[in-house]
Amino acid sequence: MQSIYMQKALNHHLECC
């Protein structure tokens, strides 16, 4: 379930920037 964490972090980064 580490993939979800990574995907969430990437999504947040994209949304943030």
C-alpha positions in Angstrom: 0.0 0.0 0.0 3.0 2.2 -0.4 1.9 3.0 -4.0 -1.1 4.9 -2.8 1.0 7.0 -0.5 3.4 7.9 -3.3 0.5 8.6 -5.7 -1.1 10.8 -3.1 2.1 12.8 -2.5 2.5 13.2 -6.3 -1.1 14.3 -6.7 -0.7 16.8 -3.8 2.5 18.2 -5.4 0.8 18.6 -8.7 -2.2 20.3 -7.1 0.0 22.4 -5.0 2.3 23.6 -7.9 
